[in-house]
Amino acid sequence: MKVSVFGLGYVGAVSCACLPELGHQVIGVDTNPLKVRLIGSGESPVVEAGINELIAAAVARGDLRATLDLDDAVRNSEISLISVATPSNPDYSPNLAAVDAVVASIGLALRDKADPHVLVLRSTLAPGTTANRLVPILEQAAGRKVGDRLSLVFNPEFLREGSSVKDFRQPPQTIVGSFDEAGYRAIEQLYQGLPGAFVRTSPAIAESVKYLCNVFHALKIVFANEAGSVLKAYGLDGPEVMKIFCQDTQLNISSAYMRPGFAFGGSCLPKEVKGFITLARDRNVHIPSLGALLESNESHLDRAYRLVARNGRRRVALFGLAFKPGTDDLRDSPLVGLAERLLGKGFKLAIYDSHVKLSRLMGKNKEFIEQEIPHLDELLRESADEVLADAEVIVVGHAEPAVRRLIAERARGRRIVDLSGYADLRGIEGAEYEGICW
């Protein structure tokens, strides 16, 4: 393909170095004459292992050149990668002045170009920016709509300084948010031959993934550092503990638990978090992130309550009371916490959980529920039908497929608050549906 790369900073320079390896002809574009001269002389404008050799080879073959002339680059390419800087504003939102200007300028250059053209945004953007801000700018400048020989794509980059060439060659996945099929096909062709899954999604979701990845990387570093500090205080080797921790790819380094939903609870997680915080406190180790886990979990419970209570006091049917499906363990269950809050605020509440039978509760489980909801026997119902009888709001913590089918049949005219993300509860005709994180 014939590719123009706008912005010869870190990401743009790496793209100029690596795309010719895949057989493409590349034009680098920047407003800084020094960066353009460096590329033109076969040198990199950024310091990165292996990049000078790649740029020099591409320039020598005639597969890479650089220019200050935007119109020239647009005329002589079929796809434009935009990787200009998005520095932070005082409120830490990205400053989009450079992105706006480049998109508008490329659009104006396309007014006199009949051939199809694809614009690919690689700069960090807040979710919804491509659709709500950049599409109108591009369409007004180009004089035609996206989809009419004009594609706009958000394709986030995940290049780490110091290993960016390797990251480019071996991506874990390629995420592409496009408004039309031509945009997806162009990116498939652009990265043909690279490993990793090709993920088609919307521009807004692609923008979100970019943010989340970097926030999660920061969270992992903070987790390791805070945990390591506590371990050191007890005379332990933090890196050795973390090495063993990371060998568990089933639960620890995996997709386990990485699903937005309701708050955590049960007999293990709350107890162990409290215990670890106590370990840190006993050695005077400050762990602000890990120390805030319980507060964050409580905030999520608050969100659930506000979601249920949004339209005032209504008769509520609550499905699920144990901390997770398939058990009768009520200890530190967030659903018990939600039930308490609703009762305390004067809501009429009926509860159904097929696994929770008062006659079978014993030991710590019985003690907990007698302390938290002493009149649970007046709230529990023997069947889902009874719970649904006069409910105005249906709150689903967890429910078996047969129960969800019954809810779907009886949901017309009622509001469903889904705390677990059941696909079969979405789109029920005549019902108002809302999820806690979706």
Secondary structure, DSSP 8 states (H G I E B T S, - for coil): -EEEEE--SHHHHHHHHHGGGGT-EEEEE-S-HHHHHHHHTT--SS--TTHHHHHHHHHHHTSEEEES-HHHHHHT-SEEEE-----B-TTS-B--HHHHHHHHHHHHHHTT--S-EEEEE-S---TTHIIIIIHHHHHHHHTS-TTSSEEEEE------TTSHHHHHHS-SEEEEEESSHHHHHHHHHHTTT--SEEEEE-HHHHHHHHHHHHHHHHHHHHHHHHHHHHHHHTT--HHHHHHHHHT-TTTTSSSTT-S--S---SSSHHHHHHHHHHHHHHTT---TTGGGHHHHHHHHHHHHHHHHTTTSS--EEEE--SSSTT----TT-HHHHHHHHHHHTT--EEEE-TT--GGG--HHHHHHHHHH-TTGGGTB-SSHHHHHTT-SEEEES---HHHHHHHHHH-TTSEEEESS--GGGTT-TT-EEEES--
